[in-house]
Amino acid sequence: QVQLVESGGGLVQPGKSLRLSCAASGSVLSINSMGWFRQVPGKERELVARITDDGSTKYLDSVKGRFTISRDNAKNTVYLQMDKLKPEDTAVYYCNAEWGITDRDYWGQGTQVTVSS
């Protein structure tokens, strides 16, 4: 099993930056990929960015060129650097890990990001 702990959320003005961190513990060697999702009330959770074992990345179209996902394997941590933030980026952001042969999903507790002047 895997435990995910997020940090780095908060209130930020439009145009500013924020970095989220997600530290994984437990059976981390079986993690296949890690990613960030976000959710606003009344909407489905959506994939923001994902990074695989080989370093391949995937982004939601609306964040391409503004957000960057990266991972530090030595620290078992994945980061989401969010630049040029917009009010529509406001959401609860969740860290996700796909684990094992079946790509079982593990989730963090979520961290609130609010972009407002």
C-alpha positions as CSV (number, residue, x, y, z in Angstrom):
1,Q,0.0,0.0,0.0
2,V,0.9,3.6,-0.5
3,Q,0.3,6.7,1.6
4,L,0.3,10.2,-0.1
5,V,0.7,13.5,1.8
6,E,0.2,16.7,0.0
7,S,1.4,20.2,0.9
8,G,1.8,23.7,-0.6
9,G,-1.8,24.8,-1.2
10,G,-3.1,28.2,-0.3
11,L,-4.4,31.6,-1.5
12,V,-2.6,33.3,-4.3
13,Q,-3.3,36.3,-6.5
14,P,-3.9,35.8,-10.3
15,G,-0.6,35.7,-12.2
16,K,1.4,34.4,-9.3
17,S,2.9,31.0,-8.7
18,L,2.5,28.1,-6.3
19,R,4.2,24.7,-5.9
20,L,2.4,21.6,-4.6
21,S,4.3,18.7,-3.2
22,C,3.2,15.1,-2.7
23,A,5.3,12.7,-0.6
24,A,4.8,9.0,-1.0
25,S,5.5,6.4,1.5
26,G,5.0,2.6,1.9
27,S,5.4,0.3,-1.1
28,V,6.7,3.1,-3.4
29,L,8.7,0.8,-5.7
30,S,5.4,-0.5,-7.2
31,I,4.2,3.0,-8.1
32,N,3.9,3.2,-11.9
33,S,2.9,6.8,-12.3
34,M,2.0,9.8,-10.2
35,G,-0.3,12.7,-11.0
36,W,-2.3,15.6,-9.8
37,F,-6.1,15.9,-10.2
38,R,-8.4,18.8,-9.2
39,Q,-12.0,19.1,-8.3
40,V,-14.5,21.9,-7.8
41,P,-17.9,21.5,-6.2
42,G,-20.4,20.0,-8.6
43,K,-17.8,18.9,-11.2
44,E,-16.0,15.7,-11.8
45,R,-12.4,15.3,-10.7
46,E,-10.1,16.0,-13.6
47,L,-6.5,15.0,-14.4
48,V,-4.2,18.1,-14.4
49,A,-0.9,16.4,-15.0
50,R,0.8,13.0,-14.8
51,I,4.3,11.7,-14.8
52,T,5.3,8.1,-15.5
53,D,8.2,6.0,-14.4
54,D,10.2,6.9,-17.5
55,G,9.6,10.6,-17.1
56,S,6.9,11.0,-19.7
57,T,4.4,13.7,-18.9
58,K,0.8,14.5,-19.8
59,Y,-1.1,17.8,-19.1
60,L,-4.6,19.1,-19.2
61,D,-4.9,21.4,-22.2
62,S,-5.8,24.4,-20.1
63,V,-2.6,24.2,-18.0
64,K,-0.1,23.5,-20.7
65,G,2.7,26.0,-20.7
66,R,1.8,27.1,-17.2
67,F,2.1,24.0,-15.0
68,T,5.0,21.7,-14.7
69,I,5.0,18.3,-13.1
70,S,8.3,16.7,-11.8
71,R,9.4,14.0,-9.5
72,D,12.3,13.4,-7.2
73,N,12.7,9.6,-7.0
74,A,15.3,9.9,-4.1
75,K,12.7,11.7,-2.0
76,N,9.6,9.7,-3.4
77,T,8.1,13.1,-4.0
78,V,6.2,14.6,-7.0
79,Y,5.8,18.3,-7.5
80,L,3.4,20.5,-9.4
81,Q,4.8,23.9,-10.2
82,M,1.9,26.2,-11.1
83,D,2.8,29.5,-12.8
84,K,0.6,32.3,-14.2
85,L,-2.3,31.1,-12.1
86,K,-5.9,32.0,-13.0
87,P,-9.0,32.2,-11.0
88,E,-10.3,29.1,-12.9
89,D,-7.5,27.1,-11.4
90,T,-9.2,27.4,-8.0
91,A,-9.9,23.8,-6.8
92,V,-9.0,21.1,-4.4
93,Y,-5.9,19.4,-5.8
94,Y,-5.4,15.7,-5.1
95,C,-2.2,13.7,-5.5
96,N,-2.7,10.3,-7.2
97,A,-0.5,7.3,-7.6
98,E,-1.2,4.3,-9.9
99,W,0.2,1.3,-8.2
100,G,1.0,-2.3,-9.0
101,I,0.0,-4.6,-11.8
102,T,-3.6,-3.4,-11.8
103,D,-2.7,0.3,-11.6
104,R,-4.6,0.6,-8.3
105,D,-5.4,4.2,-7.5
106,Y,-4.2,5.8,-4.3
107,W,-5.2,9.4,-3.3
108,G,-3.9,12.1,-1.0
109,Q,-6.2,14.0,1.3
110,G,-6.4,17.0,-1.0
111,T,-5.1,20.6,-0.7
112,Q,-7.1,23.7,-1.5
113,V,-5.7,26.2,-4.1
114,T,-7.6,29.5,-4.3
115,V,-6.6,32.1,-6.9
116,S,-8.2,35.4,-6.2
117,S,-7.4,39.1,-5.9
